[in-house]
Amino acid sequence: MYICICNAIRETDLRKAALSCEGDAEATYACLGKRPNCGQCLEEAQEIIDAERAAASCEEFAVEAA
């Protein structure tokens, strides 16, 4: 599914970038070589980024606890 139509950023690409880039949605877009145009996607993009980082953090914690 496309998250950002203006830049053709797919959800899967955004999730991958969230794990390798720091910062907010705009910073993550920059890691993908893009920048927001209309900005309508930023709120949803930020939610996806936060969820992906939280899931990765939980997985990391589970591995350390084992």
N, C-alpha and C positions, 0 to 999 in steps of 0.2 A: 504494500500500500504506500502511496506517496504521501509524505508528511508536508513537504514543501513543493508545491506545484511550480512556483517561479524558478526554482533551482533543480527540480527533478530529484529531490532527495527522498530516497525510500526509507521506510522505517528500519529495515535491516541495516542499511548503511549508517543510519543515525545511531542505532544501538551499538554497532561496532566502534564507531567514533567516540561514543560516550565513555568507553572503557580505555581508550588510548589518549584522550584529550581531557584537559582540566578546564574548569570554568563553566559558564552558563551556555545557553543555546547558541548565542551569537559566537562565542569562542569555539564551540564545537563545529558550527558551520564553517568557521575560518579554517579549522583543521581539515575540512573536506574541500578547501579551496573555494568556498562560496561565502556569500554574505546575504543577509535577509534583504528582500526587496520590499514587499508590501507589509511584511511583519505579522500577517494573520496567523501564521503557523507557529510562532514562537512559544505561545503558552502550551500548546499540545506537545511541541518538541521538547520543552523543558520537563514536562511530566514524564515523557518517555526516557529522557536522559536520567532523571532522578530515579526512576524505577529500575532502570538497567544497572545503575551504580549501586543501588541498594541491594539488588539481587546478587550482584557480584560480591558485595561485602559480606552478605549472609553466607554465600558459598565458601568464601575464604575463611570465615569464622568457623564454619562446620569442619573444614579440613584441619584447621589448627586444633580444634577441640578433640578430634579423633585420635 
